[in-house]
Amino acid sequence: MKRMMLTLLGGLLLGLSMITTAAAQTKGMVYYLVPTLNDEFQTGSVSALGMFLKQVGYDLTTLNADNKTEAQQSQMNDVIALKPSAIILAAVDFNALKPSIESARAAGIPVVEFDRQITSTPSDFTSVAGTVEIGHIAADQAEAMLKARNGVVKGKILQVLGDPGDPYTLDIQKGFEEKMKAFPDVKIISLPALQWEASNAGTIVSDQLLSNPDIDLIFLHAASLSVAATASLEAAGKKPGDIMMMSSNGAPVGLDLIRKGWLNVEVEQPLYAQAAAIAMFMDKIVAKQEIKPGEYDVIGLKGDLTNESWGPNIKIPGSAITKANVDNPAFWGNQKPPTDAIQPVK
């Protein structure tokens, strides 16, 4: 009996030791407040952040706000009370979340902005795509497509934005239109799909096909909007290639539309690199150490890190996806994340 008790006690101590060792191996819990899980970029961001943070020693818990500002504000309050190592925020409403960011930082919790840049109040780190640059890349592609079709750079472009309150879409519009100014024979019609709702994009395309039947090119600011646009084109009796089409963010559905011939170009938003950059700097963010500006290699892409009034900000460029390179596994839309472990920045 005594031997049995000692055996049980030994097993219990071994189990406790294993639990203690496992707990010691994690550097802490990070909460990711995602705005919605209704599109592939957002679901992909959860997987990517979880994978990269695990590589550098952190656990991740995700809370979904279902695109509701009040829900995300409440989540922020709950998470602040839990005192995590850090909070990663992709805000539903940029202005409404400002007080919550300030409360978290006042409680000593670092706040990291992912994808949706907030400039109205300081954060501890921001990782975004080069959105103005995405607009520039899209303009270069539009120039080439219009010239190939019309002989010169002229024609009519329907630009379908996302929600007009989102700096992501406004920056893409800015970059696109500032480059297209060089071509006065190109007319751009810009309309917003409120709340990034795909059905709104579909309605815009249907209506514009009636009022502007001579549209040469449709540029949508998300691949998810392109699905609804394609349905509207099909309903109008159009076939792939009748009207050129381009979108941005590089989601799997966009790559599929390239393969099917509906989309000519998808300008990728570098999801994997944006998530990897946060993991690379998480140790410094949590320790509240200086993050030095400069150029950093982020899983093969050049990230430009600057010190802004709202804090350290890393911007990572996208690239054009066409039928020629659509199967490249480096594009996140092919859902083949990099296998090499990233290293924290020292």
Stockholm file with secondary structure:
# STOCKHOLM 1.0

chainA/1-346         MKRMMLTLLGGLLLGLSMITTAAAQTKGMVYYLVPTLNDEFQTGSVSALGMFLKQVGYDLTTLNADNKTEAQQSQMNDVIALKPSAIILAAVDFNALKPSIESARAAGIPVVEFDRQITSTPSDFTSVAGTVEIGHIAADQAEAMLKARNGVVKGKILQVLGDPGDPYTLDIQKGFEEKMKAFPDVKIISLPALQWEASNAGTIVSDQLLSNPDIDLIFLHAASLSVAATASLEAAGKKPGDIMMMSSNGAPVGLDLIRKGWLNVEVEQPLYAQAAAIAMFMDKIVAKQEIKPGEYDVIGLKGDLTNESWGPNIKIPGSAITKANVDNPAFWGNQKPPTDAIQPVK
#=GR chainA/1-346 SS CHHHHHHHHHHHHHHHHHHHHHHHHCCEEEEEEESCSSSHHHHHHHHHHHHHHHHTTEEEEEEECTTCHHHHHHHHHHHHHHCCSEEEECCSSTTTTHHHHHHHHHTTCCEEEESSCCCSSCCSEEEEECHHHHHHHHHHHHHHHHHHHHSSSCEEEEEEESCTTCHHHHHHHHHHHHHHTTCTTEEEEEEECGGGCHHHHHHHHHHHHHHCTTCCEEEESSHHHHHHHHHHHHHTTCCTTSSEEEEEECCHHHHHHHHHTSCSEEEECCHHHHHHHHHHHHHHHHHTCCCCCEEEEETTEEEEEEEETTEEEEEECCEEECTTTTTCTTSGGGCCCCCSCCCCCC
#=GC SS_cons         CHHHHHHHHHHHHHHHHHHHHHHHHCCEEEEEEESCSSSHHHHHHHHHHHHHHHHTTEEEEEEECTTCHHHHHHHHHHHHHHCCSEEEECCSSTTTTHHHHHHHHHTTCCEEEESSCCCSSCCSEEEEECHHHHHHHHHHHHHHHHHHHHSSSCEEEEEEESCTTCHHHHHHHHHHHHHHTTCTTEEEEEEECGGGCHHHHHHHHHHHHHHCTTCCEEEESSHHHHHHHHHHHHHTTCCTTSSEEEEEECCHHHHHHHHHTSCSEEEECCHHHHHHHHHHHHHHHHHTCCCCCEEEEETTEEEEEEEETTEEEEEECCEEECTTTTTCTTSGGGCCCCCSCCCCCC
//
